[in-house]
Structures are given as C-alpha cells and as structure tokens.
Amino acid sequence: MYAKNVSRNKENPVHNRVEAVRSAHGLSRQQLADAVGVHYQTIGYLERGEYSPSLLLALRISATLNTQTEELFSVKPFKKGG
C-alpha cells in the first residue's frame, strides 16, 4: 500500500520541472534513477509532486541533468511553459 502524498512538508511543497528537463535530455525515469542512485519509482513520485527530495538528491539530479538546481526545484510553482 502506497501513501498518496509522501511529501516531507505538505504545507510547503517543493515544485519541480524534473520530468520536462529529463524528457528533453532523452532520459527515462530508470536512466535518471540509475544515474543518481535511487529507485525509478522515487523519480516518479518526485515528478508527480508526491515527494520532496533531500538536498543531496536535488543536487545529484541537477548535476546529472546539467541544470542549475533553482531551474529544477522551487518553493513557488513554476509558470506554465516556463
């Protein structure tokens, strides 16, 4: 049985653009997960906003996607198409 929302802080979720950037790089969830050392389901939870990453995981994902961390993660929602 899986929890519907496993975010560490429901009041202040971490918004992200991981799915869009990962897709633009031509990577699957599995490939990104392997590169950063997590299970592919963790990437899915993260992309759906059901999980807020640790700082270390956020930095690993940013480095793997060659993208500034603040371009991937924010405490404010990203603008559509941005």
ChimeraX attribute file (.defattr): number of C-alpha atoms within 10 A of each C-alpha:
attribute: neighborCount
match mode: 1-to-1
recipient: residues
	/A:1	3
	/A:2	5
	/A:3	7
	/A:4	9
	/A:5	14
	/A:6	14
	/A:7	18
	/A:8	14
	/A:9	11
	/A:10	12
	/A:11	7
	/A:12	11
	/A:13	17
	/A:14	21
	/A:15	20
	/A:16	25
	/A:17	19
	/A:18	24
	/A:19	18
	/A:20	13
	/A:21	17
	/A:22	18
	/A:23	11
	/A:24	10
	/A:25	11
	/A:26	11
	/A:27	14
	/A:28	14
	/A:29	20
	/A:30	15
	/A:31	13
	/A:32	21
	/A:33	18
	/A:34	12
	/A:35	14
	/A:36	19
	/A:37	12
	/A:38	13
	/A:39	13
	/A:40	17
	/A:41	12
	/A:42	17
	/A:43	23
	/A:44	17
	/A:45	17
	/A:46	21
	/A:47	19
	/A:48	15
	/A:49	18
	/A:50	21
	/A:51	22
	/A:52	24
	/A:53	20
	/A:54	10
	/A:55	10
	/A:56	10
	/A:57	14
	/A:58	19
	/A:59	19
	/A:60	17
	/A:61	24
	/A:62	20
	/A:63	14
	/A:64	13
	/A:65	19
	/A:66	11
	/A:67	14
	/A:68	12
	/A:69	17
	/A:70	13
	/A:71	14
	/A:72	21
	/A:73	20
	/A:74	14
	/A:75	11
	/A:76	11
	/A:77	12
	/A:78	14
	/A:79	6
	/A:80	5
	/A:81	5
	/A:82	6
